[in-house]
């Protein structure tokens, strides 16, 4: 079964809006795992506007499943990853000024850059994943970078789902086939939700993991965190 990793960034956003420690990101990590999540994802950014570097270390102490840290591989980020040693690091091309991830890596243009970074993580025994658009050339580039997995950026799928779901998923199926051909594991994330997740997971072969934050935490406001995690897991 495809694993569900819950991104708890939005818990930190809510906490930071008021200051203090409520709601607690560490309690959120504990509860998500207790309620059935297969892992915890966080995405610390340079301005620490939601998850802080301190959170990264505090959350690590609560992990009993799998710890996935997403982020742009700045010098500070790389050092933090090596110090924390998560199960997986997902490299995203976000610049500091973006609100959220908005594109995948150009794994051809940045191949040498990404390969050197991934090599360092491999030396530490950390699994690597590269955030990519569903373009076969970018999948091939990810393989040449030495990555263990790719994470398919699914915003375009989510945007096209209600218009023509078969058309929306075509490029993702082709990308997944290429990844399997090259021996790359397949993750996915961004704008997956209760409406579009089941179809995506059914159509994408060998999907190992989805990372879901904004939609899941938003659903939890109305339906409760434990209930929502189980709802997402049933779709997988």
C-alpha angles and dihedrals in degrees: 000000000000111000123238116221113188116217108215098188091114090059088059091046090056092046093049092050089069102023124230125072104297120139095028117222091203092053088048091053092049093048096045090055092044090051092055109275112148092214148350124247126195132177112202113192129202094255090049090223092158119358109036127207088249089056090054091063095039093052091049089066091059098049116117097152121034131323119212120182119193125195153117109285100242119157091262092047093052091050091049092051092051091048095047098037100203121191091250138013118202114201115214127182095228117148116214094257099058121104093215139345111300107171145012128252123278091232092187098053093042098034098119092044094051094042092057092050095046090049089059091051092048089055087059093048094248118146113232132212129183122214107231143168115243095266118129093220090056090050090053089048091052090054091051089051088061096245120160094212144006127224111215112223102230105187093105090051091050092048093050099040098093093043099049116339094188091055092042093057100041097093091046092054090051091047091050092050090052091049092051090048089054095044096249122146115236126229127166139196150153125087094002109146146161091286102049105024100083095055092046094050091046095052101040111080119227095001104178104184144002122202113207128175122140098046095040095049090045091052089049091062089067103026106028129257098259093048094047095050089053091047091054092046092053089056089057 
